[in-house]
Amino acid sequence: MTDPETLLRAFFARAVAVADPMQSLAAHLPQRPEGRVVVIGAGKASARMAEAVEAEWGPCEGLVITRYGYARPCAGIEIVEAAHPVPDAAGLAATGRMLRLLDGLGEGDMVLALISGGASALLVQPAGAVTLAEKQAVNAVLLASGAPIGQMNLLRKHLSRVKGGQLAAAAWPARMLALLISDVPGDDPGMIGSGPTVGEARPPAEARAIVARYGIVLPASAEAVLSGPTGVVAPGDPRLSRVENVIYAAPSQSLAAAAEMARGAGLRVEILGDDLEGEAREVARDHAARALKVQSGLRAGDAPVLLLSGGELTVTRRGDGVGGPNAEYALALALALGGAVGIHAIACDTDGVDGAAEVAGAVIGPQTLARARAVGADPETALARNDAHGFFGAVGGQVVTGPTLTNVNDFRAILIAPA
């Protein structure tokens, strides 16, 4: 068998490649309409999506907002870079210009919206009297709270002028086709980028309940917004009647592609799900127990087993380290496996960024803890400090891809050989 780490990295690369907009978007584009077409978008993959659109349609009018370092060359569509995961002034200004671009469109016009994960931070127009600084503070607290992505995004919708269907409503009465890359468990289009083109039925009271559940302290301006009706657009609103939302790339497709590759390499594959949620360290412990149980049933000569999973895990910040859910999962998995012979794993974010670090994730194996002892790194302390990236930086095992220009969420694979 090929070196386990090499195999795992290859499976991850395959999962990313199949979600590359240049490989997958064109099949979902209609023929270019005769009238005015405006292309808008936001997310870590949005610039690559715009590049794919112009490869088919030629130069287009429009504007998309992507993360710093993720821009792509386009002939007509303007690409603006802004901050993620905490929004900045560049995102605020670009979102305002995007809304002005949509103002005054008519029934004969078409808007092509390109939405991927990351749009929640990149589309920035705070509701009410909330300032950018207050929006930044709320976002930072949300990211450290441990709340699942669906709950974070509901609060973001109600504190925004563009999320929860409001971007689509701004384009009415023009026709809108929204092409989406899913980075959320369950592939709910209303959760991708906080649903700027999808209506939201849940009231502000549910957002207030999330605030209370996680002990989030909001500025007075945000409390005022949540105290009454907000701007989110109800699913049956007439302004959404000409909107079509299409998820054309999703985690399930990437896991399936990796599974096909693994089977071709002679492995037996089990997919644990593409929509896993929960605390990274707790899921890692469950997966370690499952891997050890699978290994106990293997005999010499049996085909190795690959456990695949996707979704979006969370980290409740307890320490002052540098980490992310994938690296924290990998570190907790290594600890739970205790150096078990024959078990290797990879955990990475398909966008190339795990948490706030420019690292996709990490690989582990039977020697990970031994290498830690050799260099004086303490895995238990690193986990307690949420310093998984610091740990893997010291002992080796970081997976650094640079911008992948797509985003179908977490990719985890555990390779189990007979002991």
Secondary structure as UniProt FT lines:
FT   HELIX           4..17
FT   TURN            18..19
FT   HELIX           21..24
FT   HELIX           26..28
FT   STRAND          37..42
FT   TURN            44..45
FT   HELIX           46..57
FT   STRAND          61..67
FT   TURN            68..69
FT   STRAND          78..82
FT   HELIX           89..102
FT   TURN            103..104
FT   TURN            107..108
FT   STRAND          110..115
FT   TURN            117..118
FT   HELIX           119..122
FT   TURN            128..129
FT   HELIX           132..145
FT   HELIX           149..158
FT   TURN            163..165
FT   HELIX           166..171
FT   TURN            172..173
FT   STRAND          175..181
FT   TURN            185..186
FT   TURN            189..191
FT   HELIX           192..194
FT   TURN            196..197
FT   HELIX           204..213
FT   TURN            214..215
FT   HELIX           220..226
FT   TURN            235..236
FT   HELIX           238..240
FT   TURN            241..242
FT   STRAND          243..249
FT   HELIX           251..264
FT   TURN            265..266
FT   STRAND          268..271
FT   HELIX           280..296
FT   TURN            300..301
FT   STRAND          305..311
FT   HELIX           325..337
FT   TURN            338..339
FT   TURN            341..342
FT   STRAND          343..349
FT   TURN            350..351
FT   TURN            355..356
FT   STRAND          361..364
FT   TURN            366..367
FT   HELIX           368..375
FT   HELIX           379..384
FT   TURN            385..386
FT   HELIX           388..395
FT   STRAND          398..399
FT   STRAND          410..416
//
